[in-house]
Amino acid sequence: LQQLPIRVIDFSNTDDVRAHNDIVGRQMKIIEIGDRIEQCRGNLRKCIPLERSLEELVEAQQKAINKLYGMSDDEVKQIPQISKIYAAN
């Protein structure tokens, strides 16, 4: 983790707090929609719009996180996926 270009959030800075709270709120929505998708499996009419909403939220979430931490798309691409780190050979 020490190699990642991530700065510490300054919770005395109102802009950082606002951005952090926005990210937390969006993450709650992502979890909620993910749960709803799991509940509607097999019903494409309900599932497809939820999946589209989830994709949009995840993309917006990544952009917000990048902005908060001052990370470029190239820097984000350098962060290994957890599944790749813990994958069995």
C-alpha positions in Angstrom: 0.0 0.0 0.0 2.9 2.4 0.7 3.7 2.3 -3.1 0.3 3.6 -4.1 0.0 7.3 -4.9 -2.9 7.9 -2.4 -3.0 11.0 -0.2 -4.6 11.2 3.2 -8.1 12.8 3.3 -8.1 16.0 5.3 -11.3 15.9 7.3 -10.9 19.5 8.4 -11.1 20.5 4.7 -14.8 21.0 3.7 -14.1 20.0 0.1 -12.5 16.8 1.1 -15.3 16.0 3.5 -18.0 16.7 0.9 -16.2 14.5 -1.7 -15.8 11.8 0.9 -19.4 11.9 1.9 -20.5 11.8 -1.7 -18.4 8.7 -2.3 -19.8 7.0 0.8 -23.4 7.8 -0.3 -22.8 6.5 -3.8 -21.2 3.3 -2.4 -24.3 2.7 -0.3 -26.4 3.1 -3.5 -24.1 0.7 -5.3 -24.6 -1.9 -2.6 -28.3 -1.4 -2.6 -28.6 -1.8 -6.3 -26.3 -4.9 -6.2 -28.6 -6.5 -3.7 -31.7 -5.7 -5.8 -30.0 -7.2 -8.8 -29.4 -10.4 -6.9 -33.1 -10.5 -5.8 -34.4 -10.1 -9.4 -32.2 -12.7 -11.1 -34.3 -14.4 -13.8 -36.4 -11.3 -14.4 -34.7 -9.5 -17.2 -37.2 -6.7 -17.3 -36.3 -5.7 -13.8 -32.7 -6.7 -13.9 -31.4 -5.0 -17.0 -32.3 -1.4 -15.9 -30.7 -2.1 -12.5 -27.5 -3.4 -14.1 -27.3 -0.3 -16.3 -27.8 2.0 -13.2 -25.1 0.0 -11.4 -22.6 0.4 -14.3 -23.2 4.2 -14.3 -22.8 4.5 -10.6 -19.6 2.4 -10.5 -18.2 4.6 -13.3 -19.1 7.8 -11.5 -17.7 6.3 -8.2 -14.4 5.6 -9.8 -14.2 9.1 -11.3 -15.0 10.6 -7.9 -12.4 8.5 -6.1 -9.8 9.4 -8.7 -10.6 13.1 -8.2 -10.5 12.9 -4.4 -7.2 11.2 -4.4 -5.7 13.1 -7.3 -5.1 9.9 -9.3 -5.0 9.8 -13.1 -6.5 7.0 -15.1 -3.0 5.6 -15.8 -2.3 5.5 -12.0 -5.5 3.7 -11.4 -4.7 1.1 -14.0 -1.4 0.4 -12.1 -3.3 -0.7 -9.0 -3.6 -4.5 -9.2 -7.0 -6.1 -8.9 -7.5 -8.0 -5.6 -8.5 -11.1 -7.5 -5.2 -11.0 -9.4 -3.2 -10.5 -6.2 -4.8 -13.5 -4.5 -5.3 -15.7 -7.5 -4.0 -19.3 -7.2 -1.4 -20.4 -9.7 
